[in-house]
Amino acid sequence: MTQDHSAQHELRHSQENAGYDITNCSGPETPGAVLAVVPQLPLLFGESVMSLGFTDEEFQGAWKELDEPQLGGGWELFTETMGVKIYRLYDKETKLYEYKVFGVLAISSPELCADVYMDLAYRKHWDGYVKELCEKNFEGQTAIYWEVQYPFPLSNRDYVYMRERRDLDVDGRKIWVILARSSAVTACAEKSGVLRVKDYKQSVALESDGAGATKLFMNYFDNPGGMIPTWLVNWAAKNGVPGFLKDMQNACSNYSCYCQKK
């Protein structure tokens, strides 16, 4: 992803080319956020905060996609970039897309990848779109609160969600699986001017590819509300993922130095 100013310029340029005035849009309809988190890998990785009843079958279903991608029933190839393929499935009810990502990241250790994502404090150092990110206690429930900063004139989005990470040994294979979903029951007051994402889910599986890189599967959906044209949804997904992967690789490379300075 680009920095805030260049991202806003590119967004505005795309709006002008499409002849569409986005000033009345309350927010994006993309995986995560237009020019912010596409898809929302940052929302996911980490130690278990509080289980929402994630089942063994859900964890198994995630890691099995590393071996046998489940792409029947309408999944279509959306784009291919930086060693990953992104597929999407149209949801008739919400008129949004669910996404799956398969590929290999130029990150030496899947455990390092997971550790970087679980470190909320570190995230604030390398992700310029974090407005607020922390663990909070809501009436006895510990959850993660995340506000994503959108480029003007889009409204920011925020998430309240639970997550669970399991480090698995599957017949000698070391696999990191992380599940997350929004928590509708968590008592967290909504902020004025910020749109709450109430329908969010994500699953990720990571393992070594055996050649010094990390094999990835991710399944992602959120419904951020608001109104957004299809062209902008597609533009954000195609342009946001490569930038995010590059930022993630840089964050992993710099993580050791960050930890030493803490």
PyMOL commands that set and color helices and strands:
alter all, ss='L'
color gray80, all
select helices_A, chain A and resi 4-18+41-43+56-64+110-118+120-126+230-261
alter helices_A, ss='H'
color red, helices_A
select strands_A, chain A and resi 76-81+84-91+96-105+130-138+141-148+156-170+173-182+194-197+199-208+214-223
alter strands_A, ss='S'
color yellow, strands_A
deselect
rebuild
show_as cartoon
